[in-house]
Amino acid sequence: MLRMFLSLCCAVALAFPVCSSEAATQKAAKHKTVAKTTAKTGKASVSSRKIIHTIRSDSKYGIRPVNYQPRRNVFVEDAGAGELRLASSKALIINQDTGEVLYAKSTDVPTPIASVTKLMTAMVVLDAHQPLTDPITISEAEVDTLKGTGSRLRVGTTLTRGEMLQLALMASENRAAASLGNAYPGGRQAFVAAMNAKAVALGMTRSHFVDGTGLNSENVSTAEDLAKMVKAAYQYPEIRQVTTTAEYEVPVHGLSRPVEFRNTNILVRNSDWEIGLSKTGFINEAGRCLVMQAQIAGQPLIIVLLDSWGKFTRIGDAQRIRKWIESSNGTGKLG
């Protein structure tokens, strides 16, 4: 029995170095492979399980919900190479001096015009020759109850008629525009009647006004009619100056410091643009609107952009128009 036990121990002892040697050989081979990988990539080999664990434990890699909405096509019409494509559903570009139409899209379709209305408001105020130095006080009558829009012109604020005109056109201030109509001889009703009479005199046959702010969607016009209105408004030096002013400060009732108002058209602060008149507009029914008189490639142009769907697409359209006019001017091709 003892002899058999000793024989078994000897056999085990002989086999163990072989197993240890084989394990050592495998371990060395593994380290050799890792060394080769590190030499090639310059990176140490890391367990994939460890990577996954690290990502899961790091909050910056956490899954976040993404709200995706298909982007509406910026260009609403098909156009070939070199043609102008605009996001505004109605548009018109004409040479102010010659009346030549450079671009037209749905120009005879009546549509709400929002605060573009205020250009007519300004002309009616100036036609009445009321002193621009007369004080006007904002009252509850000027508070918007139709759309519920806010205003930085607090009730009780007193400004001159000229300052109210400045804010109505430059910053599209609705209370300022409403105050001009309410302070008109005969009041608001007479003011609206004068607006429509002025439209008829300008040949704006498909236009109608019901208030001086543009908040009411029943203020409607066409791109063709608005081109006539812009051309007429351009004849008023006060309108040209006010609509192209970048910013303006006024004292407001109840506040210790003046309040700064800025032009709603950011292009007037762009030195690359030569703008002679500008007015923006927006209500849901009208979309984003922009009318301008601008000098582009040596041409005095009247630009009308109506019902643009995005916040910045009317500005984008203006930039596309300028690029198109300038490139077309160089090649002798327009329209």
C-alpha positions as CSV (number, residue, x, y, z in Angstrom):
1,M,0.0,0.0,0.0
2,L,2.8,2.4,1.0
3,R,4.6,1.6,-2.2
4,M,1.5,2.4,-4.3
5,F,1.0,5.8,-2.5
6,L,4.6,6.8,-3.2
7,S,4.2,5.9,-6.8
8,L,1.1,8.1,-7.1
9,C,2.8,11.1,-5.5
10,C,5.7,10.8,-8.0
11,A,3.4,10.7,-11.0
12,V,1.6,13.9,-9.8
13,A,4.8,15.7,-9.2
14,L,6.0,14.9,-12.7
15,A,2.8,16.1,-14.3
16,F,2.5,19.4,-12.4
17,P,5.4,21.2,-14.0
18,V,4.0,20.4,-17.4
19,C,0.6,22.0,-16.6
20,S,2.3,25.1,-15.0
21,S,4.6,25.4,-18.0
22,E,1.6,25.3,-20.4
23,A,-0.3,27.9,-18.4
24,A,2.7,30.2,-18.3
25,T,3.1,29.8,-22.1
26,Q,-0.5,30.8,-22.7
27,K,-0.2,33.8,-20.3
28,A,3.0,34.9,-22.1
29,A,1.3,34.6,-25.4
30,K,-1.6,36.7,-24.2
31,H,0.7,39.4,-22.9
32,K,2.5,39.3,-26.2
33,T,-0.7,39.9,-28.2
34,V,-1.7,42.8,-26.0
35,A,1.8,44.3,-26.4
36,K,1.4,44.1,-30.2
37,T,-2.0,45.8,-30.1
38,T,-0.7,48.6,-27.9
39,A,2.2,49.1,-30.2
40,K,-0.1,49.4,-33.2
41,T,-2.8,51.6,-31.8
42,G,-1.0,53.4,-29.0
43,K,-3.9,52.4,-26.7
44,A,-4.0,49.9,-24.0
45,S,-6.4,47.1,-24.3
46,V,-9.5,47.5,-22.1
47,S,-12.2,45.0,-21.3
48,S,-15.4,45.7,-23.3
49,R,-17.3,44.9,-20.2
50,K,-15.4,47.6,-18.3
51,I,-16.2,50.2,-21.1
52,I,-19.9,49.4,-21.0
53,H,-19.9,49.7,-17.2
54,T,-18.1,53.1,-17.4
55,I,-20.5,54.5,-20.0
56,R,-23.6,53.4,-18.0
57,S,-22.2,54.9,-14.8
58,D,-21.3,58.3,-16.4
59,S,-24.4,60.6,-16.4
60,K,-23.3,62.6,-19.4
61,Y,-23.9,59.6,-21.6
62,G,-27.4,59.2,-20.3
63,I,-30.2,58.7,-22.8
64,R,-32.1,61.9,-23.5
65,P,-35.4,62.2,-25.3
66,V,-35.2,63.9,-28.7
67,N,-38.2,65.8,-30.2
68,Y,-37.9,65.5,-33.9
69,Q,-40.2,67.3,-36.3
70,P,-39.7,67.1,-40.1
71,R,-38.5,70.5,-41.3
72,R,-40.8,72.2,-43.7
73,N,-39.3,72.9,-47.1
74,V,-37.9,76.4,-47.0
75,F,-38.7,76.9,-50.6
76,V,-42.4,76.7,-51.5
77,E,-42.1,76.6,-55.2
78,D,-40.1,74.6,-57.7
79,A,-37.3,76.5,-59.3
80,G,-34.5,75.6,-61.7
81,A,-30.8,76.5,-61.3
82,G,-30.3,80.3,-60.8
83,E,-34.0,81.0,-60.1
84,L,-35.1,82.7,-56.9
85,R,-36.9,80.5,-54.3
86,L,-38.5,82.1,-51.3
87,A,-40.2,80.8,-48.1
88,S,-42.7,83.6,-48.2
89,S,-46.0,82.5,-49.8
90,K,-46.6,85.8,-51.4
91,A,-43.8,88.1,-52.7
92,L,-43.2,91.0,-55.0
93,I,-40.0,92.8,-56.1
94,I,-40.2,95.9,-58.3
95,N,-37.9,98.6,-59.4
96,Q,-39.1,101.7,-57.5
97,D,-38.2,104.1,-60.3
98,T,-39.3,102.2,-63.4
99,G,-42.0,99.9,-62.0
100,E,-40.4,96.9,-63.6
101,V,-41.4,93.7,-61.9
102,L,-38.4,91.6,-61.1
103,Y,-40.2,88.8,-59.2
104,A,-43.8,88.0,-58.4
105,K,-45.5,85.3,-56.5
106,S,-49.3,85.3,-55.6
107,T,-49.2,89.0,-55.7
108,D,-53.0,89.5,-56.2
109,V,-54.2,87.3,-53.3
110,P,-55.7,89.3,-50.4
111,T,-54.1,88.4,-47.0
112,P,-53.9,89.7,-43.5
113,I,-50.9,92.1,-43.2
114,A,-50.5,92.5,-39.4
115,S,-48.3,95.5,-38.4
116,V,-47.4,96.4,-42.0
117,T,-50.7,98.3,-41.4
118,K,-48.8,100.8,-39.4
119,L,-47.3,102.4,-42.5
120,M,-50.9,103.5,-43.4
121,T,-51.4,104.6,-39.9
122,A,-48.3,106.8,-40.1
123,M,-49.3,108.4,-43.4
124,V,-52.8,109.3,-42.1
125,V,-51.3,110.8,-39.0
126,L,-48.9,112.9,-41.0
127,D,-51.5,113.9,-43.5
128,A,-53.6,115.4,-40.7
129,H,-50.7,117.8,-39.9
130,Q,-51.3,117.4,-36.1
131,P,-48.3,118.8,-34.2
132,L,-45.8,116.1,-33.5
133,T,-44.9,117.8,-30.3
134,D,-48.3,117.4,-28.8
135,P,-48.4,115.0,-25.8
136,I,-50.4,111.8,-25.9
137,T,-51.0,109.6,-22.8
138,I,-51.4,105.9,-22.9
139,S,-54.8,104.9,-21.4
140,E,-56.8,101.7,-20.9
141,A,-58.3,102.4,-24.3
142,E,-54.9,101.4,-25.9
143,V,-54.6,98.1,-24.1
144,D,-54.9,95.2,-26.5
145,T,-58.0,93.1,-25.7
146,L,-58.2,91.4,-29.1
147,K,-54.9,89.4,-29.0
148,G,-53.9,90.0,-25.5
149,T,-50.4,91.2,-26.4
150,G,-48.3,93.0,-23.9
151,S,-46.5,96.3,-24.0
152,R,-43.6,98.1,-22.3
153,L,-45.6,101.3,-22.6
154,R,-47.4,101.3,-19.3
155,V,-50.8,102.9,-18.9
156,G,-50.1,106.5,-17.8
157,T,-47.0,107.0,-20.0
158,T,-47.0,110.3,-21.8
159,L,-45.0,110.9,-24.9
160,T,-45.2,113.3,-27.8
161,R,-47.1,112.3,-31.0
162,G,-43.7,112.1,-32.8
163,E,-42.4,109.7,-30.2
164,M,-45.5,107.5,-30.4
165,L,-45.1,107.5,-34.2
166,Q,-41.4,106.5,-33.7
167,L,-42.3,103.5,-31.5
168,A,-45.2,102.4,-33.6
169,L,-43.2,102.2,-36.8
170,M,-39.7,101.3,-35.5
171,A,-40.6,98.9,-32.6
172,S,-44.1,98.0,-33.9
173,E,-45.5,99.2,-30.6
174,N,-49.3,98.5,-30.7
175,R,-50.3,100.8,-27.8
176,A,-48.4,103.7,-29.5
177,A,-50.2,103.0,-32.8
178,A,-53.6,102.8,-31.1
179,S,-52.9,106.0,-29.3
180,L,-52.3,107.8,-32.6
181,G,-55.7,106.6,-33.9
182,N,-57.5,107.5,-30.7
183,A,-56.0,111.0,-30.7
184,Y,-57.0,111.7,-34.3
185,P,-59.7,114.4,-34.9
186,G,-63.0,112.5,-34.7
187,G,-61.4,109.6,-32.8
188,R,-60.7,106.0,-33.9
189,Q,-63.7,105.7,-36.2
190,A,-62.7,108.8,-38.2
191,F,-59.1,107.5,-38.3
192,V,-60.0,104.1,-39.8
193,A,-62.2,105.9,-42.4
194,A,-59.2,108.1,-43.3
195,M,-57.0,104.9,-43.7
196,N,-59.5,103.4,-46.2
197,A,-59.9,106.7,-48.0
198,K,-56.1,106.9,-48.3
199,A,-56.0,103.3,-49.7
200,V,-58.5,104.2,-52.4
201,A,-56.5,107.3,-53.3
202,L,-53.4,105.2,-53.7
203,G,-55.2,102.7,-56.0
204,M,-55.1,100.0,-53.4
205,T,-58.3,98.4,-54.7
206,R,-58.0,95.1,-52.8
207,S,-57.1,96.5,-49.4
208,H,-59.2,97.1,-46.3
209,F,-58.4,98.5,-42.8
210,V,-60.3,98.2,-39.6
211,D,-57.7,99.4,-37.1
212,G,-54.4,101.2,-36.9
213,T,-52.3,98.5,-35.2
214,G,-52.7,95.5,-37.5
215,L,-53.7,93.2,-34.7
216,N,-57.1,92.6,-36.3
217,S,-56.8,90.1,-39.1
218,E,-59.4,92.0,-41.1
219,N,-56.7,94.4,-42.1
220,V,-56.0,92.8,-45.5
221,S,-54.1,93.7,-48.6
222,T,-52.2,92.2,-51.5
223,A,-48.5,92.3,-52.4
224,E,-49.4,94.5,-55.4
225,D,-51.3,97.0,-53.2
226,L,-48.6,97.0,-50.5
227,A,-46.0,97.9,-53.1
228,K,-48.1,101.0,-53.8
229,M,-48.3,101.7,-50.1
230,V,-44.5,101.4,-49.6
231,K,-43.8,103.6,-52.6
232,A,-46.2,106.3,-51.2
233,A,-44.8,106.0,-47.6
234,Y,-41.3,106.5,-48.9
235,Q,-42.3,110.0,-49.9
236,Y,-42.6,111.0,-46.2
237,P,-39.1,111.9,-44.8
238,E,-40.4,111.2,-41.3
239,I,-41.3,107.6,-42.2
240,R,-38.0,107.0,-43.9
241,Q,-36.1,108.2,-40.9
242,V,-38.2,106.5,-38.2
243,T,-38.4,103.1,-39.9
244,T,-34.6,102.9,-40.4
245,T,-33.7,103.9,-36.9
246,A,-32.0,101.1,-35.0
247,E,-33.0,102.0,-31.5
248,Y,-34.8,104.7,-29.4
249,E,-35.2,105.4,-25.7
250,V,-38.2,107.0,-24.0
251,P,-39.3,107.6,-20.4
252,V,-42.0,105.2,-19.2
253,H,-44.5,105.9,-16.5
254,G,-43.4,104.4,-13.1
255,L,-39.9,103.6,-14.2
256,S,-36.8,105.5,-13.1
257,R,-34.8,104.8,-16.2
258,P,-35.7,105.3,-19.9
259,V,-36.7,102.1,-21.8
260,E,-34.9,101.2,-24.9
261,F,-36.8,100.0,-28.0
262,R,-35.2,98.4,-30.9
263,N,-36.1,98.1,-34.6
264,T,-38.0,94.9,-35.4
265,N,-36.1,94.5,-38.6
266,I,-32.5,93.4,-37.7
267,L,-31.3,94.3,-41.2
268,V,-31.4,98.0,-40.4
269,R,-28.5,97.3,-38.0
270,N,-26.5,95.6,-40.8
271,S,-24.1,98.0,-42.5
272,D,-24.1,95.8,-45.6
273,W,-27.7,96.8,-46.3
274,E,-28.8,100.2,-47.6
275,I,-32.4,100.4,-46.5
276,G,-34.6,103.4,-47.1
277,L,-37.8,102.2,-45.5
278,S,-38.8,99.1,-43.5
279,K,-41.7,97.6,-41.7
280,T,-42.3,94.1,-40.3
281,G,-45.5,92.4,-39.2
282,F,-46.8,89.3,-37.5
283,I,-50.0,87.8,-36.2
284,N,-50.8,84.1,-36.6
285,E,-53.3,84.8,-39.4
286,A,-50.7,86.8,-41.4
287,G,-47.6,84.9,-40.7
288,R,-44.3,86.8,-40.8
289,C,-44.3,89.8,-43.1
290,L,-41.7,92.3,-44.2
291,V,-41.8,95.2,-46.6
292,M,-38.8,97.3,-47.5
293,Q,-37.3,99.9,-49.8
294,A,-33.7,99.0,-50.4
295,Q,-30.9,99.9,-52.7
296,I,-29.4,96.6,-54.2
297,A,-26.9,96.5,-57.0
298,G,-27.6,100.1,-57.9
299,Q,-31.3,99.6,-58.1
300,P,-33.9,101.2,-55.8
301,L,-36.2,98.2,-55.0
302,I,-39.5,97.7,-53.3
303,I,-39.7,94.3,-51.6
304,V,-42.9,92.8,-50.3
305,L,-42.7,89.5,-48.4
306,L,-45.9,88.1,-46.9
307,D,-46.9,85.0,-45.0
308,S,-43.5,83.6,-44.2
309,W,-43.9,80.7,-41.8
310,G,-40.7,80.8,-39.8
311,K,-39.3,83.4,-37.3
312,F,-36.3,84.2,-39.5
313,T,-37.4,83.1,-42.9
314,R,-38.5,86.6,-44.0
315,I,-35.0,87.8,-43.2
316,G,-33.6,84.8,-45.0
317,D,-35.7,85.6,-48.0
318,A,-34.4,89.2,-48.0
319,Q,-30.9,87.9,-48.0
320,R,-31.7,85.5,-50.8
321,I,-33.2,88.3,-52.8
322,R,-30.2,90.4,-52.4
323,K,-27.8,87.6,-53.5
324,W,-30.0,86.9,-56.5
325,I,-30.2,90.5,-57.6
326,E,-26.5,91.0,-57.2
327,S,-25.6,87.8,-59.1
328,S,-28.2,88.5,-61.8
329,N,-27.0,92.0,-62.2
330,G,-23.6,90.6,-62.9
331,T,-24.8,88.2,-65.5
332,G,-27.5,90.5,-67.0
333,K,-30.3,88.0,-66.2
334,L,-33.3,88.9,-64.1
335,G,-36.7,87.3,-63.8
